[in-house]
């Protein structure tokens, strides 16, 4: 039976109240947060994972005051184009905290899980990540890297992703302007380039510009997303790498 993101949303909804109920007097140093989002396209590092169609996504994170945290994130994906089934679940854990005046570090490990991937397909993989964030004048700046070592899902090749995120709040408004640039080199870039007819090239870049509008627990987002990949068409999909304008609505709790 195929699993969908809609099957985990009730579990996430039940899990959060259950955590609060099980700990009638929860320690003040433990927090539970999460969100549920609807996006017009699930883009991962510039490339559509939902064949340019909408996706429903959700996450729950438990964090301790000492900086340790763990969580789960999920989304529906397109089986025909990605070939990993209809659902992606990311398990993650790490540590985040201040390491200098106004500088926050975040280090951890991700596990990409595809519960209904076809039998015999090597899809699941681990990825380590690290980032630093802080303020630069009126802007918030984040720089980071994700590293995947050689595993079955990557053909025993490694991959590195380096990125920077910039955000600036518009004074006296609930609007924040955001920008992103990422650079990938390795197994994933090789597979995407090869799908577009560009062989023996493991490098590509992705970027986005947009804005967020926050009202209470709800955030409305708009992004222009592009990359320098050739046309990427897998299975019966359309061009997964074409430029797009992506909209999103996120409820945070």
C-alpha positions as CSV (number, residue, x, y, z in Angstrom):
1,X,0.0,0.0,0.0
2,X,1.4,3.4,-0.9
3,X,2.0,5.9,1.9
4,X,1.3,9.6,1.5
5,X,2.1,12.7,3.5
6,X,-1.6,12.8,4.5
7,X,-1.1,9.6,6.5
8,X,1.6,11.2,8.7
9,X,-0.2,14.5,9.3
10,X,-2.7,13.0,11.8
11,X,0.2,11.3,13.6
12,X,2.0,14.7,13.9
13,X,-1.2,16.3,15.1
14,X,-1.7,13.6,17.7
15,X,1.9,13.6,18.7
16,X,2.2,17.2,19.8
17,X,-0.8,17.2,22.2
18,X,0.3,13.8,23.4
19,X,3.7,15.1,24.3
20,X,2.2,17.9,26.3
21,X,-0.3,15.6,28.0
22,X,2.3,12.9,28.9
23,X,4.3,15.6,30.7
24,X,1.7,17.4,32.7
25,X,4.4,19.6,34.2
26,X,7.0,19.6,31.4
27,X,10.4,20.8,32.2
28,X,10.9,24.4,31.3
29,X,14.0,23.5,29.4
30,X,12.2,21.3,26.8
31,X,10.3,22.8,23.9
32,X,8.2,21.2,21.1
33,X,7.6,23.1,17.9
34,X,6.5,22.4,14.4
35,X,4.7,23.5,11.3
36,X,2.4,22.3,8.5
37,X,2.8,23.8,5.0
38,X,1.2,23.8,1.6
39,X,3.7,24.6,-1.2
40,X,2.9,25.0,-4.9
41,X,6.1,22.9,-5.7
42,X,8.5,21.0,-3.5
43,X,11.9,22.3,-4.6
44,X,15.0,20.8,-3.1
45,X,18.2,22.7,-4.0
46,X,16.5,24.2,-7.0
47,X,15.0,20.9,-8.4
48,X,11.4,19.9,-8.2
49,X,10.7,16.7,-6.2
50,X,7.0,16.8,-6.9
51,X,7.1,17.2,-10.7
52,X,6.2,20.9,-10.5
53,X,3.0,20.1,-8.6
54,X,1.8,21.1,-5.1
55,X,3.0,19.3,-1.9
56,X,1.9,19.1,1.7
57,X,4.7,19.2,4.3
58,X,4.9,18.9,8.0
59,X,7.5,18.8,10.8
60,X,7.9,18.4,14.6
61,X,11.1,19.3,16.5
62,X,11.9,18.7,20.2
63,X,14.7,20.8,21.6
64,X,16.4,21.0,25.0
65,X,17.7,24.1,26.6
66,X,21.3,22.7,26.3
67,X,20.9,23.0,22.5
68,X,20.3,19.3,21.6
69,X,17.4,18.7,19.3
70,X,15.7,16.0,17.2
71,X,12.9,16.0,14.8
72,X,11.1,14.7,11.8
73,X,10.0,16.3,8.5
74,X,7.8,14.9,5.7
75,X,6.5,15.7,2.3
76,X,4.8,14.0,-0.6
77,X,7.0,13.5,-3.7
78,X,6.5,12.4,-7.3
79,X,7.2,8.7,-7.8
80,X,7.4,8.8,-11.6
81,X,10.1,11.5,-11.7
82,X,12.1,10.7,-8.6
83,X,11.6,7.0,-8.5
84,X,11.7,6.8,-4.7
85,X,8.0,6.3,-4.0
86,X,5.4,8.9,-3.1
87,X,6.8,10.1,0.3
88,X,10.0,11.5,1.8
89,X,10.6,11.5,5.6
90,X,13.7,13.2,7.0
91,X,14.9,12.3,10.5
92,X,17.3,14.7,12.0
93,X,19.2,15.5,15.2
94,X,21.9,17.8,16.3
95,X,23.0,20.7,18.4
96,X,22.4,24.4,18.0
97,X,23.7,27.3,20.2
98,X,25.6,30.5,20.5
99,X,29.3,30.1,19.9
100,X,30.2,33.8,19.9
101,X,28.7,37.3,20.3
102,X,25.6,37.1,18.1
103,X,26.9,34.0,16.2
104,X,24.9,30.8,16.3
105,X,26.2,27.4,15.2
106,X,24.1,24.4,14.1
107,X,25.6,20.9,13.5
108,X,23.8,17.6,13.0
109,X,22.9,14.6,11.0
110,X,20.0,14.0,8.5
111,X,18.6,10.7,7.4
112,X,16.6,10.8,4.2
113,X,14.0,8.0,4.3
114,X,11.6,6.9,1.5
115,X,9.1,4.5,3.2
116,X,7.5,3.2,0.0
117,X,10.4,3.2,-2.4
118,X,10.3,0.4,-4.9
119,X,11.9,-2.9,-3.8
120,X,15.5,-3.1,-4.8
121,X,16.0,0.7,-5.1
122,X,18.7,2.2,-2.9
123,X,17.1,5.4,-1.8
124,X,17.8,6.1,1.8
125,X,20.9,8.1,2.8
126,X,22.7,10.0,5.6
127,X,23.9,13.6,5.3
128,X,25.9,15.7,7.8
129,X,25.4,19.4,8.1
130,X,26.9,22.5,9.8
131,X,26.1,26.2,9.6
132,X,26.8,29.6,11.2
133,X,24.3,32.4,11.4
134,X,24.3,35.9,12.7
135,X,23.5,39.5,11.9
136,X,25.2,41.7,9.3
137,X,23.9,45.3,9.7
138,X,20.1,45.1,9.2
139,X,20.4,41.6,7.7
140,X,20.4,38.1,9.0
141,X,23.1,36.0,7.3
142,X,23.6,32.2,7.3
143,X,26.3,30.1,5.7
144,X,26.4,26.4,5.8
145,X,27.4,23.1,4.2
146,X,25.9,19.6,3.9
147,X,28.0,16.6,3.2
148,X,26.9,13.2,2.0
149,X,29.6,10.5,2.0
150,X,29.6,7.6,-0.4
151,X,26.6,5.3,0.1
152,X,24.5,2.9,-1.9
153,X,22.0,5.7,-2.7
154,X,24.7,7.9,-4.2
155,X,26.6,5.1,-6.1
156,X,29.3,5.2,-3.4
157,X,30.2,8.8,-4.4
158,X,30.1,11.7,-2.0
159,X,28.4,15.1,-2.5
160,X,28.9,18.5,-0.9
161,X,26.4,21.4,-0.9
162,X,27.5,24.9,0.2
163,X,25.0,27.6,0.6
164,X,24.2,31.1,2.0
165,X,20.9,32.6,3.1
166,X,20.2,36.3,3.5
167,X,17.1,37.9,5.0
168,X,16.2,41.5,5.7
169,X,13.0,42.7,7.4
170,X,11.2,45.6,5.8
171,X,10.9,48.3,8.5
172,X,7.4,48.8,10.1
173,X,6.0,45.9,8.1
174,X,5.5,42.1,8.6
175,X,7.4,41.5,5.4
176,X,10.9,39.9,5.2
177,X,12.9,39.8,2.0
178,X,14.9,36.6,1.5
179,X,17.7,35.4,-0.9
180,X,19.5,32.1,-1.3
181,X,22.5,30.8,-3.2
182,X,23.7,27.2,-3.2
183,X,26.5,25.2,-4.9
184,X,26.5,21.4,-5.3
185,X,29.3,19.2,-6.4
186,X,29.4,15.4,-6.5
187,X,27.0,12.5,-6.9
188,X,23.7,14.5,-7.0
189,X,25.0,17.1,-9.4
190,X,26.3,14.3,-11.7
191,X,23.0,12.5,-11.8
192,X,21.0,15.7,-12.5
193,X,23.5,16.9,-15.2
194,X,23.5,13.5,-16.8
195,X,19.7,13.5,-16.9
196,X,20.0,16.7,-18.9
197,X,22.6,15.3,-21.3
198,X,25.6,17.0,-19.6
199,X,27.8,14.1,-18.8
200,X,30.8,14.0,-16.4
201,X,29.8,17.2,-14.6
202,X,29.0,17.1,-10.9
203,X,28.6,20.8,-10.4
204,X,25.6,23.1,-10.4
205,X,24.2,26.2,-8.6
206,X,20.8,27.1,-7.5
207,X,19.4,30.4,-6.3
208,X,16.2,32.1,-5.2
209,X,14.7,35.5,-4.3
210,X,11.5,36.1,-2.5
211,X,9.6,37.4,0.5
212,X,7.7,36.2,3.5
213,X,4.6,37.8,5.1
214,X,4.0,36.9,8.7
215,X,0.6,37.3,10.4
216,X,0.3,35.5,13.8
217,X,1.3,31.8,13.4
218,X,0.8,31.9,9.6
219,X,3.5,32.7,7.1
220,X,2.8,33.4,3.4
221,X,5.9,32.9,1.2
222,X,6.7,33.7,-2.4
223,X,10.0,32.6,-4.2
224,X,11.5,32.8,-7.6
225,X,13.7,29.7,-7.9
226,X,16.2,28.9,-10.6
227,X,19.5,27.0,-11.3
228,X,22.1,26.5,-14.0
229,X,21.2,22.9,-14.8
230,X,20.3,21.7,-18.3
231,X,16.7,20.4,-18.8
232,X,16.2,17.6,-16.3
233,X,13.4,15.2,-17.3
234,X,13.2,11.9,-15.4
235,X,10.7,9.1,-16.1
236,X,7.4,10.7,-17.3
237,X,8.1,14.0,-15.6
238,X,8.4,17.4,-17.2
239,X,11.5,19.6,-16.8
240,X,12.3,19.4,-13.1
241,X,14.9,22.1,-13.2
242,X,13.0,24.8,-14.9
243,X,12.7,28.2,-13.2
244,X,9.6,28.7,-11.2
245,X,7.7,31.0,-8.9
246,X,6.7,29.0,-5.8
247,X,4.1,30.0,-3.3
248,X,3.6,28.6,0.2
249,X,1.4,28.9,3.3
250,X,2.8,27.7,6.6
251,X,1.1,27.3,10.0
252,X,3.6,27.3,12.8
253,X,2.9,25.8,16.3
